[in-house]
């Protein structure tokens, strides 16, 4: 079936749900470590507490991709039912996670939240390939990145914004501040509203051959053999992109899990106080703890706001590419290579940054983030069978979650401790990993993946 070219606003409407998805991911990425630390976690414990995120992605995304490839409803379409279910579950989890009374409850909510976001996210990636002709794939993924950048910047600044409006940033020991609770509640509302916008504003194409589709649908009991077969037969380009993804996502998982402890300690000099180090029965020591805790919460807001800058610069990156790719082809390989190296430099410069200059590190990281969210998917979608786009996107997620699992199970702590015990060393490792990811783009040789090729 010949797919017609879509206008900017049609692509915007079908991608708008990513605003909510990114609100969820940005609040999770920017503030879950802060919540863990507030509830008593030490900085060495944080990567393991984050293991929920990659494990749920590893389990959920291939299943959802496989199921959505075999779903069709005249009323709801193929991918939209999964958007909606994921949005409802994610909104509930986002609202309740900052109200966690104990560390294990917060860790449990992270499992629920990440699984729910994943239910919505991967069908959105497949929707771009479903709806757009080959010539618009780069454009479509770049528009998604533009919306993701907007969501990242706003969500990362939400606790700071609501505290500026008078919402308290102080809290008793072991209690998450009200500014964070309000920010997560706003995130839950935006998640639901943006997904509903896309569900009601976007129509999906039916399967090209309904008879063939029904035959495939009847083979649901072949899920595991089909997944294994698709993994075994993945094209060479997908494997090479997997190497790039491995080092890219090791770097960003390190940032999400360790940026708050690293930057509050190294740049703001306000590490999270451990209650066990204070005699809370002593009025003077209790007051000292409260002062140190308030400073930590305030510097955590500043770290979150600085992290939001990478969403802003990824948005600017995406905006430039949106204008360019709407009229011309790009060399995806070299765009991705140079963007990742710039992001790596941003991480490395954190060793020398001040509270005032930290934002410039995140500007560079934003170029890498904008490319990570668009270029690998554009390259992949041009190298695989479009009938299997959902399950392939889900399997491709393995190259995202495996490095995160390795990082969570001790990879971050082990590698960064080779440089010393300071938390900032984790950011150095993230920078080195991202530079390696950039150079791995030289492995890509498929002309269709590198740039859209006109059919003769």
Secondary structure, 3 states (H helix, E strand, C coil): CCCCCCCHHHHHHHHCHHHHHHHHHHHHHHHHHHHHHHCCCCCCCHHHHCHHHHHHHHHHHHHHHHHHHCCCECCCECCHHHHHHHHHHHHHHHHHHCCCCCHHHHHHHHHHHHHHHHHHHHHHHHHHHHHCCHHHHHHHHHHHHHHHHHHHHHHHHHHHHHHHCCCCCCCCCCCCCHHHHHHHHHHHHHHHHHHHHHHHHCCCCCCCCHHHHHHHHCCHHHHHHHHHHHHHCCCHHHHHHHHHHHHHHHHHHHHHHHHHHHHHHHCCCCCCCCHHHCCCCCHHHHHHHHHHHHHHHHHHHHHHHHHHHHHHHHHHHHHHHHHHHCCCCCCHHHHHHHHHHHHHHHHHHHHHCCCCCHHHHHHHHHHHHHHHCCHHHHHHHCCCCHHHHHHHHHHHCHHHHHHHHHHHHHHHHHHHHCCCCCCCHHHHHHHHHHHHHHHHHHHCCCHHHHCCCCCC
